[in-house]
Amino acid sequence: LYNKGKDKRHGHELSLYKTVNKELVCMPPLVNEEQCVGCGICIEICPLDVLKRENDKAIVKYPEECWHCRACVMDCPRQAITIRYPLSHMMLHMDAPNVQRGNEQ
């Protein structure tokens, strides 16, 4: 089920699902090539250098490195980038009860 390989930048071993199921584990940002104007803001802002420039457009070069921080999404002036979240990043949200010191409500 797993496809092991070396990370090209850091040299450590990765365990990823085979290419067919890779999207279940690794869900990189998506760059809409029609909307991207190649300004490079997303490339500069990404803390992990996930995005690179190719043919005057931003591309996802290292998808498995993405932290899903949304920096590229928030700073793209053309809204050309979207983020998909893997199941492991989704959490149920529950509000904490309204508790004041010494007085529970």
C-alpha positions in Angstrom: 0.0 0.0 0.0 2.8 2.4 0.7 5.3 3.9 -1.7 8.5 4.8 0.0 11.0 7.3 -1.4 13.5 9.9 -0.6 12.5 13.5 -0.1 14.5 15.3 -2.8 15.2 18.4 -0.7 15.9 16.9 2.7 17.0 13.4 2.0 14.7 11.7 4.6 12.4 8.8 3.7 8.8 9.5 3.0 5.9 7.0 3.3 3.1 8.0 1.0 0.2 6.0 -0.5 0.7 4.8 -4.0 0.1 7.5 -6.6 -3.6 6.4 -7.1 -4.4 7.1 -3.4 -1.9 9.9 -2.8 -4.6 12.6 -2.6 -5.9 10.8 0.6 -2.6 11.6 2.3 -1.3 14.7 0.5 -3.7 17.5 -0.4 -1.6 20.3 -1.8 -2.9 23.8 -2.7 -4.5 24.1 -6.2 -3.3 26.9 -8.5 -5.8 28.0 -11.1 -3.6 28.6 -14.1 -6.2 30.8 -15.8 -6.4 33.2 -12.9 -2.7 33.2 -12.0 -0.8 36.2 -13.4 2.6 35.0 -12.2 3.2 37.8 -9.7 5.1 35.5 -7.4 3.6 36.7 -4.1 2.5 33.2 -3.1 6.0 31.9 -3.9 7.6 34.5 -1.6 5.1 34.1 1.2 5.1 30.3 1.5 7.0 29.4 4.6 8.0 26.0 3.2 8.7 26.8 -0.4 5.9 24.6 -1.6 5.3 26.8 -4.6 7.7 27.5 -7.5 7.6 29.5 -10.7 7.4 27.6 -14.0 6.5 29.2 -17.3 5.6 32.5 -15.6 3.0 30.8 -13.4 3.0 29.5 -9.8 3.0 25.7 -9.5 3.0 23.3 -6.6 6.5 21.8 -6.6 6.6 20.1 -3.2 3.0 19.1 -2.3 3.8 16.9 0.6 5.5 19.8 2.4 2.3 22.0 2.6 1.2 22.9 6.2 -2.2 24.2 4.9 -1.4 27.6 6.6 -3.4 29.5 3.9 -0.7 32.2 3.5 -0.7 31.8 -0.2 -4.5 31.9 -0.4 -4.8 35.0 1.7 -2.1 36.9 -0.2 -3.0 36.0 -3.8 -4.3 39.2 -5.4 -6.2 37.1 -8.0 -7.7 34.4 -5.7 -6.0 31.9 -7.9 -5.1 29.4 -5.1 -7.4 27.2 -3.1 -6.6 24.8 -0.3 -8.1 21.4 0.2 -7.9 20.0 3.7 -7.1 16.3 4.4 -9.3 14.6 6.9 -6.6 14.6 9.5 -6.8 18.5 9.5 -10.5 18.7 10.1 -11.7 18.9 13.6 -15.1 19.1 15.3 -15.6 22.5 16.9 -17.4 22.7 20.2 -17.9 25.9 22.1 -16.6 25.9 25.7 -19.3 26.5 28.3 -19.7 30.0 29.5 -17.9 29.8 32.9 -17.0 32.9 35.0 -14.9 32.7 38.1 -16.9 31.1 40.8 -20.1 31.2 38.9 -21.0 28.6 36.3 -23.8 29.4 33.9 
